Amino acid sequence: PIQAWFSHHVPEFGADSPHNFQIVLNGLLTPLSCFNTEPVAQPIPIPYPPRDPLIQYEYTITPPPEFSLNDLLLQTLTELKGSIYNGSFDTPYERIPIALGTLTVRELTTAVYLNESTSVPSY
């Protein structure tokens, strides 16, 4: 498993819902086995320090069904299963599926609406 800080909806498209909302959480990303190709879950092939000085790519997890951000904020939804990709919809290269996994929310630290106000700090 990989314990890390994860960001939901990085503020790149701040004017369009639900991209006008950002969540930062501490979570545990655990690999799942693919029942028809591997009997035991394999480690998720994400490079991280100290072997690699910087992650040069964007990794995403995409849960198959739609889910409620309200349930995530209220912490009634604490686990998301989905496909893990090297890449996202806005990377210059094609998304490459690399694993199946479960993202378990351990701590929800930041949940903010993004706006263009000069009086509110930008995240």
PyMOL commands that set and color helices and strands:
alter all, ss='L'
color gray80, all
select helices_A, chain A and resi 69-73
alter helices_A, ss='H'
color red, helices_A
select strands_A, chain A and resi 2-8+21-32+59-62+79-86+96-113
alter strands_A, ss='S'
color yellow, strands_A
deselect
rebuild
show_as cartoon
